[in-house]
Amino acid sequence: MPKMTLSHFEAAFLFSLFSSVVLGVVTKRTDRDRLHYGLYTFACFLAALFGIGWVMYLGHG
Amino acid sequence: MAKEKEEKRPLPPLGTWVPAVAVGWLIPGGGHFMLKRTGRGALLLVSVTSMFLCGLMMRGAMFQPQNGDLLTTLINTGGFIGDVCSGVLYLLSVWLGYNQPDMAGHVHDYGTKFLVTAGLLNVLAMVDAFEIAVGRKD
């Protein structure tokens, strides 16, 4: 099994991607809603990723 | 109150949903394939499997149930349940000897979380398969 070394951002990006796909698939009742919800959750993950990243950066001084 | 009573429906016979949920546990998305939701099953299979494989390649640790203080018990038992929920992915990796100790470092830490989250996402897929099997969802 090859070893994978990712940065924080890459790992969090992959995590967001896979989680959003599953959340989109299992949550809504039509394909259109599933696509929208998947994109929405992915955007929320990324917003949290950048937002919390900046908070930690600024909090460190 | 009356509305609540109307919404509560009795659980259908076990034969209608247990096979789909069981196959869904063993093979991520398998319940959906069984219920002829091929596209959704394929998306679930790819996502859960990719997340689990990323966790393995990041050398994440598998949890083992441990007793101790409340937090230790909660984290380790909960993590173990999350790992086991990945079904055949977990069983195969354990049978093939994957035994990564818990190590310091962000990559290993992410790997551990990826492994547990793959199982938790599979739980969501199993719940979805259950709802489809009993007719609560299209």
N, CA and C atoms of all chains as a GROMACS GRO file, in nm:
protein
  597
    1MET      N    1   0.086  -0.120   0.000
    1MET     CA    2   0.000   0.000   0.000
    1MET      C    3   0.089   0.125   0.000
    2PRO      N    4   0.077   0.208  -0.104
    2PRO     CA    5   0.161   0.330  -0.108
    2PRO      C    6   0.126   0.426   0.005
    3LYS      N    7   0.225   0.503   0.043
    3LYS     CA    8   0.200   0.598   0.151
    3LYS      C    9   0.163   0.733   0.090
    4MET      N   10   0.068   0.799   0.151
    4MET     CA   11   0.020   0.927   0.099
    4MET      C   12   0.052   1.034   0.202
    5THR      N   13   0.122   1.136   0.159
    5THR     CA   14   0.152   1.246   0.250
    5THR      C   15   0.084   1.372   0.197
    6LEU      N   16  -0.011   1.419   0.271
    6LEU     CA   17  -0.088   1.535   0.226
    6LEU      C   18  -0.071   1.651   0.323
    7SER      N   19  -0.090   1.771   0.272
    7SER     CA   20  -0.092   1.888   0.360
    7SER      C   21  -0.227   1.893   0.431
    8HIS      N   22  -0.238   1.980   0.529
    8HIS     CA   23  -0.366   1.998   0.598
    8HIS      C   24  -0.477   2.031   0.498
    9PHE      N   25  -0.445   2.123   0.408
    9PHE     CA   26  -0.548   2.167   0.313
    9PHE      C   27  -0.592   2.053   0.222
   10GLU      N   28  -0.495   1.980   0.169
   10GLU     CA   29  -0.530   1.870   0.077
   10GLU      C   30  -0.614   1.764   0.148
   11ALA      N   31  -0.575   1.730   0.272
   11ALA     CA   32  -0.651   1.628   0.346
   11ALA      C   33  -0.792   1.677   0.375
   12ALA      N   34  -0.803   1.803   0.419
   12ALA     CA   35  -0.936   1.857   0.451
   12ALA      C   36  -1.020   1.872   0.324
   13PHE      N   37  -0.956   1.903   0.212
   13PHE     CA   38  -1.029   1.914   0.085
   13PHE      C   39  -1.087   1.779   0.046
   14LEU      N   40  -1.006   1.674   0.053
   14LEU     CA   41  -1.055   1.540   0.018
   14LEU      C   42  -1.167   1.496   0.113
   15PHE      N   43  -1.147   1.524   0.241
   15PHE     CA   44  -1.249   1.491   0.341
   15PHE      C   45  -1.382   1.559   0.304
   16SER      N   46  -1.373   1.687   0.270
   16SER     CA   47  -1.494   1.763   0.235
   16SER      C   48  -1.560   1.705   0.111
   17LEU      N   49  -1.479   1.670   0.013
   17LEU     CA   50  -1.533   1.619  -0.113
   17LEU      C   51  -1.611   1.489  -0.092
   18PHE      N   52  -1.548   1.393  -0.027
   18PHE     CA   53  -1.614   1.263  -0.008
   18PHE      C   54  -1.738   1.276   0.081
   19SER      N   55  -1.725   1.354   0.187
   19SER     CA   56  -1.839   1.371   0.278
   19SER      C   57  -1.955   1.439   0.207
   20SER      N   58  -1.925   1.540   0.125
   20SER     CA   59  -2.032   1.614   0.057
   20SER      C   60  -2.107   1.525  -0.041
   21VAL      N   61  -2.033   1.438  -0.110
   21VAL     CA   62  -2.099   1.348  -0.205
   21VAL      C   63  -2.198   1.259  -0.131
   22VAL      N   64  -2.153   1.200  -0.020
   22VAL     CA   65  -2.242   1.109   0.054
   22VAL      C   66  -2.361   1.187   0.113
   23LEU      N   67  -2.334   1.302   0.172
   23LEU     CA   68  -2.443   1.381   0.230
   23LEU      C   69  -2.544   1.421   0.124
   24GLY      N   70  -2.494   1.457   0.006
   24GLY     CA   71  -2.584   1.493  -0.103
   24GLY      C   72  -2.668   1.376  -0.147
   25VAL      N   73  -2.606   1.257  -0.158
   25VAL     CA   74  -2.677   1.140  -0.209
   25VAL      C   75  -2.786   1.094  -0.112
   26VAL      N   76  -2.755   1.094   0.018
   26VAL     CA   77  -2.850   1.030   0.113
   26VAL      C   78  -2.955   1.127   0.168
   27THR      N   79  -2.936   1.257   0.148
   27THR     CA   80  -3.023   1.349   0.220
   27THR      C   81  -3.150   1.385   0.145
   28LYS      N   82  -3.141   1.415   0.018
   28LYS     CA   83  -3.255   1.472  -0.054
   28LYS      C   84  -3.328   1.370  -0.139
   29ARG      N   85  -3.440   1.413  -0.196
   29ARG     CA   86  -3.526   1.317  -0.265
   29ARG      C   87  -3.520   1.324  -0.418
   30THR      N   88  -3.473   1.435  -0.473
   30THR     CA   89  -3.460   1.442  -0.619
   30THR      C   90  -3.312   1.464  -0.654
   31ASP      N   91  -3.278   1.427  -0.777
   31ASP     CA   92  -3.138   1.439  -0.818
   31ASP      C   93  -3.093   1.586  -0.816
   32ARG      N   94  -3.182   1.674  -0.856
   32ARG     CA   95  -3.148   1.817  -0.859
   32ARG      C   96  -3.119   1.866  -0.716
   33ASP      N   97  -3.205   1.827  -0.621
   33ASP     CA   98  -3.183   1.868  -0.481
   33ASP      C   99  -3.055   1.805  -0.425
   34ARG      N  100  -3.029   1.682  -0.466
   34ARG     CA  101  -2.908   1.614  -0.418
   34ARG      C  102  -2.783   1.687  -0.465
   35LEU      N  103  -2.784   1.728  -0.593
   35LEU     CA  104  -2.669   1.800  -0.648
   35LEU      C  105  -2.652   1.934  -0.574
   36HIS      N  106  -2.763   2.005  -0.557
   36HIS     CA  107  -2.756   2.134  -0.489
   36HIS      C  108  -2.706   2.119  -0.345
   37TYR      N  109  -2.758   2.018  -0.276
   37TYR     CA  110  -2.719   2.001  -0.136
   37TYR      C  111  -2.573   1.957  -0.125
   38GLY      N  112  -2.530   1.872  -0.217
   38GLY     CA  113  -2.390   1.830  -0.218
   38GLY      C  114  -2.297   1.949  -0.239
   39LEU      N  115  -2.332   2.035  -0.335
   39LEU     CA  116  -2.250   2.153  -0.361
   39LEU      C  117  -2.254   2.249  -0.241
   40TYR      N  118  -2.372   2.261  -0.182
   40TYR     CA  119  -2.387   2.350  -0.066
   40TYR      C  120  -2.299   2.303   0.051
   41THR      N  121  -2.305   2.174   0.082
   41THR     CA  122  -2.225   2.124   0.194
   41THR      C  123  -2.075   2.135   0.164
   42PHE      N  124  -2.038   2.114   0.037
   42PHE     CA  125  -1.897   2.127   0.000
   42PHE      C  126  -1.852   2.272   0.019
   43ALA      N  127  -1.938   2.366  -0.023
   43ALA     CA  128  -1.905   2.508  -0.005
   43ALA      C  129  -1.894   2.541   0.144
   44CYS      N  130  -1.984   2.486   0.225
   44CYS     CA  131  -1.979   2.510   0.370
   44CYS      C  132  -1.849   2.455   0.430
   45PHE      N  133  -1.811   2.335   0.387
   45PHE     CA  134  -1.686   2.276   0.437
   45PHE      C  135  -1.568   2.369   0.404
   46LEU      N  136  -1.565   2.415   0.278
   46LEU     CA  137  -1.453   2.500   0.236
   46LEU      C  138  -1.454   2.634   0.310
   47ALA      N  139  -1.575   2.690   0.328
   47ALA     CA  140  -1.584   2.818   0.400
   47ALA      C  141  -1.532   2.800   0.543
   48ALA      N  142  -1.572   2.689   0.607
   48ALA     CA  143  -1.524   2.662   0.743
   48ALA      C  144  -1.374   2.641   0.744
   49LEU      N  145  -1.324   2.572   0.642
   49LEU     CA  146  -1.181   2.544   0.632
   49LEU      C  147  -1.100   2.673   0.626
   50PHE      N  148  -1.140   2.762   0.534
   50PHE     CA  149  -1.067   2.888   0.521
   50PHE      C  150  -1.093   2.980   0.642
   51GLY      N  151  -1.220   2.984   0.686
   51GLY     CA  152  -1.256   3.072   0.798
   51GLY      C  153  -1.179   3.036   0.924
   52ILE      N  154  -1.184   2.906   0.960
   52ILE     CA  155  -1.116   2.863   1.083
   52ILE      C  156  -0.964   2.875   1.066
   53GLY      N  157  -0.917   2.851   0.944
   53GLY     CA  158  -0.774   2.869   0.917
   53GLY      C  159  -0.728   3.012   0.944
   54TRP      N  160  -0.807   3.108   0.896
   54TRP     CA  161  -0.773   3.248   0.921
   54TRP      C  162  -0.782   3.283   1.069
   55VAL      N  163  -0.884   3.230   1.137
   55VAL     CA  164  -0.900   3.256   1.281
   55VAL      C  165  -0.776   3.206   1.356
   56MET      N  166  -0.730   3.085   1.320
   56MET     CA  167  -0.611   3.031   1.388
   56MET      C  168  -0.487   3.113   1.356
   57TYR      N  169  -0.477   3.157   1.230
   57TYR     CA  170  -0.362   3.236   1.188
   57TYR      C  171  -0.359   3.369   1.264
   58LEU      N  172  -0.475   3.435   1.270
   58LEU     CA  173  -0.480   3.565   1.338
   58LEU      C  174  -0.468   3.547   1.490
   59GLY      N  175  -0.523   3.438   1.541
   59GLY     CA  176  -0.515   3.412   1.686
   59GLY      C  177  -0.373   3.387   1.732
   60HIS      N  178  -0.291   3.336   1.642
   60HIS     CA  179  -0.152   3.310   1.679
   60HIS      C  180  -0.070   3.440   1.693
   61GLY      N  181  -0.118   3.545   1.630
   61GLY     CA  182  -0.050   3.675   1.640
   61GLY      C  183   0.071   3.688   1.551
   62MET      N  184  -5.054   1.610   1.843
   62MET     CA  185  -5.052   1.476   1.901
   62MET      C  186  -5.112   1.374   1.805
   63ALA      N  187  -5.232   1.410   1.752
   63ALA     CA  188  -5.297   1.319   1.659
   63ALA      C  189  -5.213   1.303   1.532
   64LYS      N  190  -5.152   1.416   1.492
   64LYS     CA  191  -5.069   1.412   1.372
   64LYS      C  192  -4.948   1.321   1.393
   65GLU      N  193  -4.891   1.332   1.517
   65GLU     CA  194  -4.777   1.248   1.550
   65GLU      C  195  -4.811   1.101   1.539
   66LYS      N  196  -4.931   1.068   1.588
   66LYS     CA  197  -4.974   0.928   1.584
   66LYS      C  198  -4.993   0.881   1.440
   67GLU      N  199  -5.044   0.972   1.355
   67GLU     CA  200  -5.065   0.936   1.215
   67GLU      C  201  -4.931   0.908   1.145
   68GLU      N  202  -4.828   0.989   1.183
   68GLU     CA  203  -4.699   0.976   1.114
   68GLU      C  204  -4.623   0.850   1.155
   69LYS      N  205  -4.653   0.798   1.272
   69LYS     CA  206  -4.582   0.678   1.318
   69LYS      C  207  -4.638   0.556   1.244
   70ARG      N  208  -4.550   0.496   1.166
   70ARG     CA  209  -4.593   0.378   1.093
   70ARG      C  210  -4.524   0.256   1.152
   71PRO      N  211  -4.591   0.141   1.155
   71PRO     CA  212  -4.525   0.022   1.210
   71PRO      C  213  -4.408  -0.020   1.120
   72LEU      N  214  -4.310  -0.083   1.184
   72LEU     CA  215  -4.192  -0.128   1.109
   72LEU      C  216  -4.232  -0.243   1.016
   73PRO      N  217  -4.199  -0.233   0.889
   73PRO     CA  218  -4.232  -0.344   0.797
   73PRO      C  219  -4.160  -0.471   0.835
   74PRO      N  220  -4.201  -0.584   0.779
   74PRO     CA  221  -4.135  -0.711   0.812
   74PRO      C  222  -3.984  -0.704   0.787
   75LEU      N  223  -3.910  -0.775   0.871
   75LEU     CA  224  -3.763  -0.770   0.864
   75LEU      C  225  -3.710  -0.808   0.725
   76GLY      N  226  -3.780  -0.901   0.662
   76GLY     CA  227  -3.734  -0.949   0.532
   76GLY      C  228  -3.727  -0.842   0.426
   77THR      N  229  -3.802  -0.734   0.444
   77THR     CA  230  -3.803  -0.630   0.341
   77THR      C  231  -3.682  -0.537   0.348
   78TRP      N  232  -3.625  -0.523   0.468
   78TRP     CA  233  -3.517  -0.425   0.478
   78TRP      C  234  -3.385  -0.479   0.532
   79VAL      N  235  -3.388  -0.589   0.608
   79VAL     CA  236  -3.262  -0.640   0.666
   79VAL      C  237  -3.159  -0.678   0.559
   80PRO      N  238  -3.198  -0.747   0.450
   80PRO     CA  239  -3.095  -0.781   0.350
   80PRO      C  240  -3.028  -0.657   0.290
   81ALA      N  241  -3.109  -0.554   0.260
   81ALA     CA  242  -3.051  -0.433   0.200
   81ALA      C  243  -2.956  -0.363   0.296
   82VAL      N  244  -2.996  -0.357   0.424
   82VAL     CA  245  -2.910  -0.290   0.523
   82VAL      C  246  -2.784  -0.372   0.548
   83ALA      N  247  -2.799  -0.505   0.554
   83ALA     CA  248  -2.683  -0.591   0.579
   83ALA      C  249  -2.583  -0.583   0.463
   84VAL      N  250  -2.635  -0.589   0.340
   84VAL     CA  251  -2.546  -0.578   0.224
   84VAL      C  252  -2.485  -0.438   0.219
   85GLY      N  253  -2.565  -0.338   0.258
   85GLY     CA  254  -2.514  -0.200   0.263
   85GLY      C  255  -2.401  -0.184   0.362
   86TRP      N  256  -2.407  -0.259   0.472
   86TRP     CA  257  -2.297  -0.254   0.570
   86TRP      C  258  -2.172  -0.321   0.512
   87LEU      N  259  -2.195  -0.441   0.455
   87LEU     CA  260  -2.081  -0.519   0.408
   87LEU      C  261  -2.011  -0.449   0.291
   88ILE      N  262  -2.089  -0.401   0.195
   88ILE     CA  263  -2.031  -0.334   0.077
   88ILE      C  264  -2.091  -0.194   0.072
   89PRO      N  265  -2.010  -0.090   0.090
   89PRO     CA  266  -2.067   0.045   0.085
   89PRO      C  267  -2.144   0.068  -0.045
   90GLY      N  268  -2.269   0.111  -0.034
   90GLY     CA  269  -2.354   0.131  -0.152
   90GLY      C  270  -2.420   0.004  -0.200
   91GLY      N  271  -2.388  -0.110  -0.137
   91GLY     CA  272  -2.443  -0.239  -0.181
   91GLY      C  273  -2.594  -0.247  -0.165
   92GLY      N  274  -2.644  -0.185  -0.059
   92GLY     CA  275  -2.789  -0.183  -0.037
   92GLY      C  276  -2.860  -0.112  -0.150
   93HIS      N  277  -2.800  -0.004  -0.198
   93HIS     CA  278  -2.859   0.071  -0.308
   93HIS      C  279  -2.854  -0.010  -0.438
   94PHE      N  280  -2.744  -0.080  -0.459
   94PHE     CA  281  -2.736  -0.166  -0.578
   94PHE      C  282  -2.846  -0.272  -0.573
   95MET      N  283  -2.864  -0.329  -0.454
   95MET     CA  284  -2.965  -0.434  -0.437
   95MET      C  285  -3.106  -0.380  -0.464
   96LEU      N  286  -3.127  -0.254  -0.431
   96LEU     CA  287  -3.259  -0.192  -0.450
   96LEU      C  288  -3.269  -0.121  -0.585
   97LYS      N  289  -3.174  -0.149  -0.673
   97LYS     CA  290  -3.175  -0.097  -0.811
   97LYS      C  291  -3.156   0.055  -0.817
   98ARG      N  292  -3.083   0.110  -0.719
   98ARG     CA  293  -3.044   0.252  -0.726
   98ARG      C  294  -2.896   0.254  -0.762
   99THR      N  295  -2.867   0.218  -0.886
   99THR     CA  296  -2.729   0.194  -0.925
   99THR      C  297  -2.641   0.319  -0.918
  100GLY      N  298  -2.694   0.430  -0.970
  100GLY     CA  299  -2.614   0.552  -0.974
  100GLY      C  300  -2.576   0.599  -0.835
  101ARG      N  301  -2.674   0.602  -0.746
  101ARG     CA  302  -2.646   0.646  -0.609
  101ARG      C  303  -2.556   0.547  -0.538
  102GLY      N  304  -2.579   0.418  -0.563
  102GLY     CA  305  -2.494   0.315  -0.504
  102GLY      C  306  -2.349   0.332  -0.548
  103ALA      N  307  -2.329   0.364  -0.677
  103ALA     CA  308  -2.193   0.381  -0.728
  103ALA      C  309  -2.125   0.502  -0.662
  104LEU      N  310  -2.200   0.611  -0.647
  104LEU     CA  311  -2.143   0.729  -0.581
  104LEU      C  312  -2.103   0.699  -0.437
  105LEU      N  313  -2.190   0.625  -0.367
  105LEU     CA  314  -2.159   0.589  -0.228
  105LEU      C  315  -2.039   0.496  -0.221
  106LEU      N  316  -2.037   0.398  -0.311
  106LEU     CA  317  -1.926   0.303  -0.312
  106LEU      C  318  -1.793   0.376  -0.335
  107VAL      N  319  -1.791   0.464  -0.434
  107VAL     CA  320  -1.666   0.534  -0.467
  107VAL      C  321  -1.625   0.627  -0.352
  108SER      N  322  -1.721   0.700  -0.296
  108SER     CA  323  -1.686   0.796  -0.191
  108SER      C  324  -1.636   0.728  -0.064
  109VAL      N  325  -1.712   0.631  -0.017
  109VAL     CA  326  -1.675   0.565   0.110
  109VAL      C  327  -1.545   0.487   0.092
  110THR      N  328  -1.533   0.416  -0.020
  110THR     CA  329  -1.411   0.338  -0.043
  110THR      C  330  -1.290   0.430  -0.058
  111SER      N  331  -1.307   0.540  -0.131
  111SER     CA  332  -1.194   0.633  -0.149
  111SER      C  333  -1.152   0.690  -0.014
  112MET      N  334  -1.250   0.725   0.067
  112MET     CA  335  -1.215   0.782   0.197
  112MET      C  336  -1.140   0.679   0.283
  113PHE      N  337  -1.188   0.556   0.279
  113PHE     CA  338  -1.122   0.451   0.358
  113PHE      C  339  -0.980   0.427   0.307
  114LEU      N  340  -0.964   0.419   0.174
  114LEU     CA  341  -0.831   0.393   0.117
  114LEU      C  342  -0.736   0.509   0.146
  115CYS      N  343  -0.787   0.632   0.139
  115CYS     CA  344  -0.703   0.747   0.174
  115CYS      C  345  -0.656   0.734   0.320
  116GLY      N  346  -0.748   0.691   0.407
  116GLY     CA  347  -0.713   0.672   0.548
  116GLY      C  348  -0.603   0.568   0.565
  117LEU      N  349  -0.614   0.458   0.487
  117LEU     CA  350  -0.510   0.355   0.494
  117LEU      C  351  -0.377   0.408   0.442
  118MET      N  352  -0.382   0.481   0.330
  118MET     CA  353  -0.258   0.531   0.271
  118MET      C  354  -0.194   0.641   0.357
  119MET      N  355  -0.275   0.705   0.439
  119MET     CA  356  -0.219   0.804   0.532
  119MET      C  357  -0.174   0.735   0.662
  120ARG      N  358  -0.185   0.603   0.664
  120ARG     CA  359  -0.143   0.523   0.779
  120ARG      C  360  -0.217   0.562   0.907
  121GLY      N  361  -0.348   0.575   0.891
  121GLY     CA  362  -0.432   0.604   1.009
  121GLY      C  363  -0.441   0.483   1.098
  122ALA      N  364  -0.468   0.505   1.225
  122ALA     CA  365  -0.478   0.395   1.322
  122ALA      C  366  -0.622   0.347   1.332
  123MET      N  367  -0.637   0.215   1.354
  123MET     CA  368  -0.769   0.159   1.381
  123MET      C  369  -0.790   0.161   1.532
  124PHE      N  370  -0.908   0.198   1.574
  124PHE     CA  371  -0.939   0.200   1.717
  124PHE      C  372  -0.966   0.059   1.769
  125GLN      N  373  -0.931   0.037   1.892
  125GLN     CA  374  -0.968  -0.086   1.964
  125GLN      C  375  -1.045  -0.044   2.088
  126PRO      N  376  -1.154  -0.119   2.121
  126PRO     CA  377  -1.230  -0.081   2.241
  126PRO      C  378  -1.142  -0.085   2.365
  127GLN      N  379  -1.148   0.018   2.445
  127GLN     CA  380  -1.067   0.024   2.566
  127GLN      C  381  -1.152   0.072   2.682
  128ASN      N  382  -1.122   0.018   2.799
  128ASN     CA  383  -1.189   0.066   2.920
  128ASN      C  384  -1.095   0.160   2.993
  129GLY      N  385  -1.151   0.249   3.066
  129GLY     CA  386  -1.072   0.346   3.142
  129GLY      C  387  -1.165   0.455   3.189
  130ASP      N  388  -1.119   0.578   3.180
  130ASP     CA  389  -1.211   0.687   3.215
  130ASP      C  390  -1.314   0.702   3.103
  131LEU      N  391  -1.415   0.782   3.130
  131LEU     CA  392  -1.529   0.792   3.039
  131LEU      C  393  -1.486   0.836   2.899
  132LEU      N  394  -1.397   0.935   2.892
  132LEU     CA  395  -1.356   0.988   2.762
  132LEU      C  396  -1.280   0.882   2.681
  133THR      N  397  -1.191   0.809   2.749
  133THR     CA  398  -1.115   0.703   2.680
  133THR      C  399  -1.210   0.597   2.625
  134THR      N  400  -1.304   0.556   2.708
  134THR     CA  401  -1.400   0.453   2.665
  134THR      C  402  -1.481   0.504   2.546
  135LEU      N  403  -1.528   0.629   2.558
  135LEU     CA  404  -1.613   0.687   2.454
  135LEU      C  405  -1.538   0.698   2.321
  136ILE      N  406  -1.418   0.751   2.326
  136ILE     CA  407  -1.340   0.773   2.202
  136ILE      C  408  -1.303   0.640   2.138
  137ASN      N  409  -1.252   0.547   2.219
  137ASN     CA  410  -1.202   0.422   2.160
  137ASN      C  411  -1.315   0.329   2.116
  138THR      N  412  -1.420   0.320   2.198
  138THR     CA  413  -1.531   0.233   2.157
  138THR      C  414  -1.606   0.295   2.040
  139GLY      N  415  -1.628   0.425   2.045
  139GLY     CA  416  -1.695   0.494   1.934
  139GLY      C  417  -1.614   0.484   1.807
  140GLY      N  418  -1.484   0.502   1.819
  140GLY     CA  419  -1.396   0.491   1.703
  140GLY      C  420  -1.396   0.351   1.645
  141PHE      N  421  -1.398   0.251   1.735
  141PHE     CA  422  -1.400   0.111   1.690
  141PHE      C  423  -1.530   0.082   1.613
  142ILE      N  424  -1.641   0.131   1.666
  142ILE     CA  425  -1.770   0.110   1.598
  142ILE      C  426  -1.767   0.179   1.461
  143GLY      N  427  -1.711   0.301   1.457
  143GLY     CA  428  -1.699   0.372   1.330
  143GLY      C  429  -1.615   0.293   1.229
  144ASP      N  430  -1.505   0.237   1.276
  144ASP     CA  431  -1.419   0.157   1.187
  144ASP      C  432  -1.493   0.034   1.134
  145VAL      N  433  -1.562  -0.036   1.225
  145VAL     CA  434  -1.630  -0.160   1.187
  145VAL      C  435  -1.742  -0.134   1.087
  146CYS      N  436  -1.802  -0.014   1.094
  146CYS     CA  437  -1.914   0.018   1.004
  146CYS      C  438  -1.872   0.026   0.857
  147SER      N  439  -1.741   0.025   0.831
  147SER     CA  440  -1.697   0.026   0.690
  147SER      C  441  -1.715  -0.110   0.625
  148GLY      N  442  -1.754  -0.211   0.703
  148GLY     CA  443  -1.786  -0.342   0.648
  148GLY      C  444  -1.665  -0.416   0.596
  149VAL      N  445  -1.674  -0.460   0.471
  149VAL     CA  446  -1.570  -0.547   0.416
  149VAL      C  447  -1.436  -0.475   0.406
  150LEU      N  448  -1.438  -0.344   0.395
  150LEU     CA  449  -1.312  -0.268   0.388
  150LEU      C  450  -1.234  -0.286   0.518
  151TYR      N  451  -1.305  -0.275   0.629
  151TYR     CA  452  -1.242  -0.294   0.760
  151TYR      C  453  -1.198  -0.439   0.777
  152LEU      N  454  -1.289  -0.531   0.746
  152LEU     CA  455  -1.258  -0.673   0.767
  152LEU      C  456  -1.136  -0.714   0.686
  153LEU      N  457  -1.133  -0.672   0.559
  153LEU     CA  458  -1.020  -0.708   0.473
  153LEU      C  459  -0.889  -0.650   0.524
  154SER      N  460  -0.893  -0.523   0.563
  154SER     CA  461  -0.767  -0.460   0.606
  154SER      C  462  -0.715  -0.525   0.734
  155VAL      N  463  -0.806  -0.566   0.824
  155VAL     CA  464  -0.761  -0.634   0.946
  155VAL      C  465  -0.711  -0.774   0.914
  156TRP      N  466  -0.785  -0.846   0.828
  156TRP     CA  467  -0.744  -0.982   0.792
  156TRP      C  468  -0.610  -0.982   0.719
  157LEU      N  469  -0.585  -0.877   0.642
  157LEU     CA  470  -0.459  -0.870   0.568
  157LEU      C  471  -0.345  -0.814   0.652
  158GLY      N  472  -0.374  -0.790   0.779
  158GLY     CA  473  -0.267  -0.756   0.872
  158GLY      C  474  -0.240  -0.608   0.891
  159TYR      N  475  -0.333  -0.522   0.849
  159TYR     CA  476  -0.309  -0.379   0.872
  159TYR      C  477  -0.316  -0.352   1.022
  160ASN      N  478  -0.208  -0.304   1.077
  160ASN     CA  479  -0.204  -0.279   1.221
  160ASN      C  480  -0.112  -0.160   1.247
  161GLN      N  481  -0.164  -0.043   1.220
  161GLN     CA  482  -0.084   0.078   1.232
  161GLN      C  483  -0.096   0.133   1.374
  162PRO      N  484   0.015   0.149   1.446
  162PRO     CA  485   0.004   0.210   1.579
  162PRO      C  486  -0.031   0.358   1.568
  163ASP      N  487  -0.091   0.409   1.671
  163ASP     CA  488  -0.128   0.552   1.674
  163ASP      C  489   0.000   0.634   1.687
  164MET      N  490   0.027   0.717   1.586
  164MET     CA  491   0.150   0.794   1.586
  164MET      C  492   0.120   0.944   1.580
  165ALA      N  493   0.219   1.021   1.625
  165ALA     CA  494   0.201   1.166   1.619
  165ALA      C  495   0.219   1.213   1.475
  166GLY      N  496   0.155   1.321   1.440
  166GLY     CA  497   0.170   1.376   1.304
  166GLY      C  498   0.034   1.400   1.242
  167HIS      N  499   0.025   1.509   1.168
  167HIS     CA  500  -0.107   1.544   1.116
  167HIS      C  501  -0.157   1.447   1.010
  168VAL      N  502  -0.066   1.387   0.933
  168VAL     CA  503  -0.112   1.295   0.828
  168VAL      C  504  -0.173   1.169   0.891
  169HIS      N  505  -0.106   1.112   0.990
  169HIS     CA  506  -0.161   0.994   1.060
  169HIS      C  507  -0.294   1.028   1.127
  170ASP      N  508  -0.298   1.147   1.183
  170ASP     CA  509  -0.419   1.190   1.253
  170ASP      C  510  -0.536   1.202   1.156
  171TYR      N  511  -0.510   1.264   1.041
  171TYR     CA  512  -0.614   1.272   0.939
  171TYR      C  513  -0.654   1.132   0.893
  172GLY      N  514  -0.556   1.046   0.877
  172GLY     CA  515  -0.583   0.910   0.832
  172GLY      C  516  -0.679   0.838   0.926
  173THR      N  517  -0.654   0.853   1.057
  173THR     CA  518  -0.743   0.791   1.157
  173THR      C  519  -0.886   0.844   1.142
  174LYS      N  520  -0.896   0.974   1.122
  174LYS     CA  521  -1.029   1.035   1.107
  174LYS      C  522  -1.095   0.990   0.977
  175PHE      N  523  -1.018   0.976   0.872
  175PHE     CA  524  -1.073   0.930   0.745
  175PHE      C  525  -1.131   0.788   0.761
  176LEU      N  526  -1.059   0.702   0.834
  176LEU     CA  527  -1.105   0.564   0.851
  176LEU      C  528  -1.238   0.561   0.927
  177VAL      N  529  -1.246   0.639   1.034
  177VAL     CA  530  -1.370   0.640   1.113
  177VAL      C  531  -1.483   0.704   1.033
  178THR      N  532  -1.453   0.814   0.964
  178THR     CA  533  -1.559   0.884   0.891
  178THR      C  534  -1.612   0.799   0.776
  179ALA      N  535  -1.526   0.719   0.714
  179ALA     CA  536  -1.575   0.630   0.608
  179ALA      C  537  -1.684   0.539   0.664
  180GLY      N  538  -1.662   0.487   0.784
  180GLY     CA  539  -1.764   0.401   0.847
  180GLY      C  540  -1.891   0.479   0.880
  181LEU      N  541  -1.875   0.601   0.930
  181LEU     CA  542  -1.993   0.680   0.966
  181LEU      C  543  -2.073   0.719   0.841
  182LEU      N  544  -2.003   0.749   0.733
  182LEU     CA  545  -2.075   0.779   0.608
  182LEU      C  546  -2.148   0.655   0.558
  183ASN      N  547  -2.088   0.538   0.582
  183ASN     CA  548  -2.156   0.414   0.542
  183ASN      C  549  -2.282   0.392   0.626
  184VAL      N  550  -2.279   0.437   0.751
  184VAL     CA  551  -2.401   0.428   0.834
  184VAL      C  552  -2.513   0.511   0.770
  185LEU      N  553  -2.478   0.632   0.721
  185LEU     CA  554  -2.578   0.715   0.654
  185LEU      C  555  -2.633   0.644   0.530
  186ALA      N  556  -2.543   0.578   0.457
  186ALA     CA  557  -2.586   0.504   0.338
  186ALA      C  558  -2.680   0.389   0.376
  187MET      N  559  -2.650   0.323   0.491
  187MET     CA  560  -2.736   0.212   0.536
  187MET      C  561  -2.874   0.264   0.576
  188VAL      N  562  -2.877   0.380   0.641
  188VAL     CA  563  -3.006   0.438   0.680
  188VAL      C  564  -3.087   0.474   0.555
  189ASP      N  565  -3.018   0.527   0.454
  189ASP     CA  566  -3.086   0.561   0.329
  189ASP      C  567  -3.141   0.434   0.263
  190ALA      N  568  -3.061   0.328   0.263
  190ALA     CA  569  -3.106   0.200   0.205
  190ALA      C  570  -3.228   0.149   0.281
  191PHE      N  571  -3.227   0.164   0.413
  191PHE     CA  572  -3.342   0.121   0.494
  191PHE      C  573  -3.468   0.198   0.452
  192GLU      N  574  -3.453   0.330   0.439
  192GLU     CA  575  -3.570   0.413   0.404
  192GLU      C  576  -3.624   0.379   0.266
  193ILE      N  577  -3.533   0.348   0.174
  193ILE     CA  578  -3.579   0.309   0.039
  193ILE      C  579  -3.649   0.173   0.047
  194ALA      N  580  -3.589   0.080   0.123
  194ALA     CA  581  -3.644  -0.057   0.129
  194ALA      C  582  -3.783  -0.060   0.190
  195VAL      N  583  -3.808   0.028   0.289
  195VAL     CA  584  -3.940   0.025   0.353
  195VAL      C  585  -4.039   0.121   0.286
  196GLY      N  586  -3.996   0.187   0.181
  196GLY     CA  587  -4.086   0.272   0.103
  196GLY      C  588  -4.106   0.411   0.157
  197ARG      N  589  -4.020   0.455   0.248
  197ARG     CA  590  -4.033   0.590   0.300
  197ARG      C  591  -3.966   0.692   0.208
  198LYS      N  592  -3.889   0.642   0.115
  198LYS     CA  593  -3.814   0.729   0.025
  198LYS      C  594  -3.816   0.666  -0.113
  199ASP      N  595  -3.808   0.751  -0.213
  199ASP     CA  596  -3.814   0.702  -0.350
  199ASP      C  597  -3.688   0.624  -0.386
   0.00000   0.00000   0.00000
